[in-house]
Amino acid sequence: MDSATEIISAIQSFTASSPVNRMPVNENDLIFDKPLVQFADGDDSIFSEYKSIIDPFHMTPREALAKVYEKSPEDMPEKITVISWILPITEKTRKSNREETKIPSRYWSHQRWFGEIFNDALREHVVAFLTEKGYLATAPLKTPFFQMKRSEKGLFSNWSERHIAYAAGLGTFSLSDGFITESGIAHRCGNVVTTLELPRSPRTATGPYANCLFYANEKCGKCIERCPAGAITEAGHDKLKCGQYLRDIGYRPDVLKDDYDLETSVAGCGLCQTKVPCETVNPTKKL
């Protein structure tokens, strides 16, 4: 088995078998389906471009790995690879959220909270898998160096997992700020940086918004209709308005349903990721 196949198998097997990838309300229900996995060259020029696109403090994979091992980027091994994955949200959870118009379904909120606990477990599993084989590895999102900043447009980080997924050729961005893959927009992202050399996956999209119907033909905008906060318009996604709406409903028991756990009620609502043409597919394939 070659290294790429071995890595993909390790990620998909862990996702299928881990007890952490289970809904707390029903252990028979998976949180995520079979992951998509692709690889990026850690020294791809796109990572340097992100310093201009996102912010100068956004780390390159080489910088992130060097920080963890307390070395200079120049002293790191010649080859750096980013392993990026997409965790598609299951049909049951997506279906429950399609029915909502103001708040996320209970299953969607549980997916957001407990799903990210699983995503962390997967990050740790991949790092351990690689280090046991003698390679350097880290999950930048889980390091002490990971940071969030706030600008006039909202929060942003020094390690954007959606941008990492784009570099690995897993999809493109959308009008709603989501990330549309071949399995759609309803998912979570994750990644690990390593010195294991893996074949770079091609980026086949013609641009950063190529998978979004709105940018392809300006005849969609379904996510605009789905947003209860009015945070999505033809101009894009207003992070500040979106975040304020989530904070507001998180402190309003009168808006929440009887079965809601208040501790998980402020998770991202995800309405713009369900009951839309890009929920489970890349919709531009039909054009």
Legacy VTK file of the C-alpha trace (Angstrom):
# vtk DataFile Version 3.0
C-alpha trace
ASCII
DATASET POLYDATA
POINTS 287 float
0.000 0.000 0.000
1.462 3.386 -0.984
1.662 6.226 1.545
-1.231 8.233 0.090
-3.574 5.242 0.133
-2.453 4.373 3.646
-3.189 7.875 4.939
-6.609 8.034 3.272
-7.473 4.592 4.644
-6.385 5.591 8.160
-8.600 8.690 8.107
-11.625 6.934 6.640
-11.304 3.896 8.923
-11.031 6.036 12.050
-14.100 8.027 10.997
-16.139 4.877 10.434
-15.122 3.141 13.668
-14.517 5.836 16.278
-17.123 5.983 19.065
-16.506 9.742 19.161
-18.135 10.034 15.716
-21.543 9.325 17.240
-24.464 11.550 18.160
-24.861 11.893 21.951
-28.641 11.534 21.646
-28.343 8.274 19.680
-25.086 6.331 19.506
-26.285 4.494 16.397
-26.232 7.753 14.423
-22.957 8.831 12.879
-22.074 12.522 12.904
-20.041 12.377 9.683
-20.015 10.218 6.569
-16.940 8.951 4.699
-14.332 11.753 4.454
-12.845 13.247 1.321
-9.037 13.448 1.597
-6.534 15.299 -0.591
-3.005 16.682 -0.321
-1.288 20.019 -0.899
2.376 20.806 -1.381
3.325 22.665 1.795
5.477 25.072 -0.194
2.823 25.845 -2.816
2.960 29.583 -3.575
-0.741 29.884 -2.713
0.146 29.732 0.991
2.293 32.846 0.639
-0.550 34.507 -1.273
-2.822 33.926 1.721
-0.713 36.433 3.649
-2.091 39.061 1.280
-5.567 37.596 0.820
-6.254 36.898 4.515
-3.625 38.666 6.619
0.185 38.763 6.921
-0.041 36.760 10.142
-1.591 33.745 8.364
0.947 30.912 8.693
2.352 28.885 5.835
2.493 25.118 6.482
6.283 25.309 6.781
6.018 28.108 9.347
3.400 26.220 11.361
5.452 23.019 11.506
8.632 24.923 12.340
6.962 26.727 15.255
5.848 23.448 16.814
9.323 21.918 16.583
11.024 25.194 17.596
13.069 25.477 14.426
13.387 28.073 11.712
11.390 27.342 8.539
14.656 27.065 6.595
15.899 24.290 8.877
12.876 22.073 8.245
13.086 19.080 5.860
12.894 19.844 2.157
9.397 18.435 1.605
6.287 19.508 3.534
2.802 18.131 2.840
-0.631 19.242 4.027
-3.185 16.466 4.485
-6.644 18.033 4.190
-10.004 16.353 4.751
-13.702 17.087 4.458
-16.170 15.450 6.867
-19.613 15.357 5.165
-22.565 15.742 7.536
-24.984 12.814 7.504
-28.375 12.818 5.793
-30.352 12.606 9.058
-28.733 15.754 10.420
-29.076 17.653 7.146
-32.714 16.631 6.796
-33.498 17.889 10.302
-31.983 21.268 9.491
-33.848 21.663 6.194
-37.068 21.970 8.168
-35.800 24.930 10.218
-36.238 28.604 9.324
-34.909 30.509 12.351
-32.583 28.309 14.403
-30.466 25.181 13.846
-32.057 21.813 14.554
-30.937 20.025 17.685
-29.078 17.465 15.567
-27.299 20.223 13.659
-26.174 21.905 16.883
-24.933 18.586 18.228
-23.071 18.027 14.975
-21.412 21.411 15.369
-20.305 20.835 18.965
-19.688 17.108 19.229
-18.593 16.854 15.611
-15.711 19.195 16.268
-14.726 17.062 19.272
-14.463 14.171 16.833
-12.558 16.340 14.349
-10.025 17.079 17.101
-9.746 13.354 17.821
-9.125 12.735 14.125
-6.426 15.416 14.047
-4.716 13.761 17.023
-5.054 10.329 15.417
-3.418 11.441 12.159
-0.581 13.237 13.977
0.081 10.136 16.113
-0.092 7.872 13.047
2.584 9.962 11.313
4.906 10.558 14.269
4.918 6.845 15.098
6.298 6.303 11.609
9.077 8.819 12.241
7.665 11.879 10.466
7.184 15.355 11.904
3.510 16.288 12.091
1.145 18.821 13.641
-2.434 20.032 13.450
-1.922 23.843 13.371
-5.461 24.556 14.573
-4.667 22.771 17.857
-1.315 24.405 18.584
-0.657 27.259 21.048
0.205 29.376 18.002
-3.301 29.308 16.561
-4.890 32.760 16.878
-8.094 34.564 16.045
-8.268 38.256 15.208
-11.134 40.647 14.652
-11.352 43.212 11.877
-14.107 45.526 10.700
-15.442 42.533 8.721
-15.434 40.061 11.612
-13.266 37.259 12.970
-10.461 35.605 11.008
-7.583 33.306 11.967
-3.935 32.643 11.215
-4.842 29.154 9.934
-7.987 29.015 7.801
-9.019 25.409 7.245
-11.280 26.350 4.325
-8.363 28.036 2.584
-6.193 25.002 3.279
-8.884 22.783 1.716
-8.942 25.068 -1.329
-5.165 24.733 -1.689
-5.606 20.946 -1.620
-8.133 21.100 -4.471
-11.105 19.969 -2.388
-13.495 22.678 -3.544
-14.176 26.421 -3.736
-15.823 29.157 -1.724
-19.452 30.267 -1.926
-21.580 33.400 -1.646
-22.357 32.423 1.955
-18.652 32.052 2.836
-19.053 28.269 2.959
-16.884 25.825 1.065
-18.462 23.778 -1.742
-16.842 20.384 -2.335
-17.826 17.472 -4.583
-19.874 16.318 -1.556
-21.460 19.720 -1.153
-21.277 22.482 1.423
-22.597 20.690 4.538
-19.412 19.503 6.209
-16.498 20.243 8.539
-12.851 20.728 7.481
-9.655 19.455 9.093
-5.975 19.068 8.267
-2.493 18.085 9.407
0.942 19.280 8.234
3.715 16.692 7.942
7.142 15.936 6.501
5.789 12.797 4.821
6.017 13.466 1.097
2.685 12.814 -0.620
1.538 13.518 -4.199
-0.038 16.931 -4.634
-3.733 16.783 -5.529
-4.677 18.939 -8.535
-6.728 22.108 -8.187
-9.143 21.775 -11.077
-11.477 24.691 -10.239
-11.254 27.646 -12.599
-11.437 30.141 -9.736
-12.043 30.517 -5.986
-15.853 30.634 -6.455
-16.194 28.235 -9.392
-18.461 25.740 -7.565
-21.027 28.362 -6.512
-24.072 28.693 -8.756
-24.523 32.363 -7.900
-21.121 33.232 -9.328
-21.547 30.802 -12.213
-24.848 32.176 -13.521
-26.240 34.659 -10.930
-29.500 32.678 -10.892
-29.247 31.017 -7.499
-29.019 32.946 -4.221
-30.932 30.253 -2.299
-28.631 30.791 0.686
-29.832 34.431 0.778
-33.416 33.204 1.254
-32.338 30.672 3.887
-30.447 33.103 6.144
-32.659 34.099 9.116
-30.271 36.920 10.037
-30.293 38.606 6.644
-26.518 38.264 6.762
-26.183 36.949 3.191
-26.806 39.263 0.242
-25.606 39.474 -3.336
-22.606 41.319 -1.895
-21.628 38.265 0.161
-21.668 37.197 3.817
-21.755 39.705 6.689
-19.851 37.925 9.482
-20.759 40.559 12.061
-24.512 40.322 11.457
-24.324 36.506 11.365
-22.422 36.328 14.647
-24.748 38.759 16.407
-27.803 36.742 15.367
-26.301 33.568 16.842
-25.471 35.342 20.083
-29.000 36.734 20.284
-30.795 33.403 19.834
-28.377 31.714 22.223
-29.798 33.769 25.063
-33.440 33.533 24.068
-35.077 30.372 25.445
-38.385 31.577 24.003
-37.004 31.064 20.490
-35.556 27.638 21.195
-37.460 24.373 21.131
-38.325 22.353 24.236
-35.704 19.683 23.484
-32.834 22.179 23.109
-29.754 21.894 25.280
-28.920 25.537 26.020
-25.227 24.696 26.304
-25.130 23.838 22.593
-27.767 26.228 21.311
-25.408 28.924 20.014
-23.666 26.748 17.439
-23.580 27.997 13.839
-27.106 27.652 12.452
-26.113 26.088 9.122
-29.407 26.965 7.447
-27.453 28.261 4.449
-25.850 24.814 4.119
-29.122 22.890 3.898
-32.100 23.057 1.539
-29.827 24.677 -1.060
-28.629 23.287 -4.426
-25.079 22.835 -3.092
-26.054 20.910 0.055
-24.597 17.572 -1.074
-23.079 18.190 -4.515
-21.064 20.604 -6.596
-24.078 22.117 -8.408
-22.078 23.679 -11.217
-21.396 20.211 -12.625
-24.834 20.292 -14.260
-24.205 23.549 -16.108
LINES 1 288
287 0 1 2 3 4 5 6 7 8 9 10 11 12 13 14 15 16 17 18 19 20 21 22 23 24 25 26 27 28 29 30 31 32 33 34 35 36 37 38 39 40 41 42 43 44 45 46 47 48 49 50 51 52 53 54 55 56 57 58 59 60 61 62 63 64 65 66 67 68 69 70 71 72 73 74 75 76 77 78 79 80 81 82 83 84 85 86 87 88 89 90 91 92 93 94 95 96 97 98 99 100 101 102 103 104 105 106 107 108 109 110 111 112 113 114 115 116 117 118 119 120 121 122 123 124 125 126 127 128 129 130 131 132 133 134 135 136 137 138 139 140 141 142 143 144 145 146 147 148 149 150 151 152 153 154 155 156 157 158 159 160 161 162 163 164 165 166 167 168 169 170 171 172 173 174 175 176 177 178 179 180 181 182 183 184 185 186 187 188 189 190 191 192 193 194 195 196 197 198 199 200 201 202 203 204 205 206 207 208 209 210 211 212 213 214 215 216 217 218 219 220 221 222 223 224 225 226 227 228 229 230 231 232 233 234 235 236 237 238 239 240 241 242 243 244 245 246 247 248 249 250 251 252 253 254 255 256 257 258 259 260 261 262 263 264 265 266 267 268 269 270 271 272 273 274 275 276 277 278 279 280 281 282 283 284 285 286
